Amino acid sequence: MKKVIILPLLLVGIELMADIKAGEKVYKENCAICHTINGGSALGPDLNIVSYTRHAQEIEAYAKDPYSLAEAFGYSANAMPTLPLEDKQFKDVADYISSLQPFKKWMIKKK
């Protein structure tokens, strides 16, 4: 019985890892030129910080339409281009960016 339960969980874990790996590939091909991870000098914000402060759905929405969401996200200007990606690629890269920080700003308990 344990094998029956473990196998589906393992398959789901492999699928999630595949999406994150696909997202890392999208990042390297489309985002790394302007965004660093874990510090460095770049035009766009470090994605480690983005991962800490944003939900994956927000990251995906912004990546799809940065011009209309720049002000709502607190940016005074937008230099990010609209990327020619498929919906799955946007989701994969957002999941990858979100995976960079296991602890998020909204997880902090308020006293």
N, C-alpha and C positions, 0 to 999 in steps of 0.2 A: 504493500500500500504506500509506503514512504517513497518508493521509486516513482510511482504514478504522480505524486504531488511534486516531487523535486524536479522531474523532467520539464513540466510546463514552466515552472519558475526559472529554470536554467535557460530555457528557450527565450523567455521574455527578457531576461538579463542580456543574452547574446544580441537580441534585436536592438535593445536600447544602446548597447555598446557600439553596434554597427552604425546607428544613427549619429552617435557622438563622433565616431571616427570619420564618417562622411562629412559631418559639420566641421571637423578640424581641417579636412581637405578643402572645403569651401572657404574657410577662414584663410588658409595659406594662399589660396589662389586669388582671393578677391579682397580680403580685409587687411592682411598683414602689412601691406605697403603704407597704410595710414594708422593702424592700431597696433600697439604693443600688448604684451601680456606680461605682467610682473615688472612693470617699470620700463623705462627707456624714454627716448625722445621721439615723438611722432605728432602728426597733425591732429589726429583724433584722440579721444580719451582712451586710457588704458582699459582693456576689456575686463581685467580683473576687478576693477572698480565698478564697471557697468554690471558685471555679474553679481556683485555684492548689493547693489542698489535697485536693480530692476528684475521683474519677473520675466521668464522666458517669452511669454506672450507679448510683453511690451517690447522686448528686444526684436522679436520677429516683426511686429507692426512697424517699428521705427526703421528697420532695415528695408522693408518694402516701400515705405513712403516717408523718407526723412524730411522732405521739404515741408509737408503739411504738419508734421509732428514736432519739429524743432523747438518751436516756442512752448508748446505744451510740456516738453521734456526739460524746459528751463535753459535752453541754449539761446544766446542772443543772436546767433547766426548759424547757418548750416553750410558746411563745405562738403558734406557727404553726397556722392552721386547716387542716382537711382541705379541699382544694380540689375543686370539682365539675368536674373535667376528664376528658376522654377519654384513653385510653392514649397515643394519638399526640401529644396536646398535652403530656402529661408528658414524653415522649421529646423532643419538639421543644424545649421550654423547657430541659430538661437539656442538650441539645446546644448550645443558645444560650449557656447559662451556662458550659459547659465551653469554648466557643470564645473566651471573654473573655481567657483567659491561654494563650498558645501554649506557654509553658514551665511545667512542673508541678513540684511539690515532689519527687515520686518520680523525676524525671529527674536530680536532682543525684547525681553520682557520689561514692560514698563512698571515702575513701582508706584 
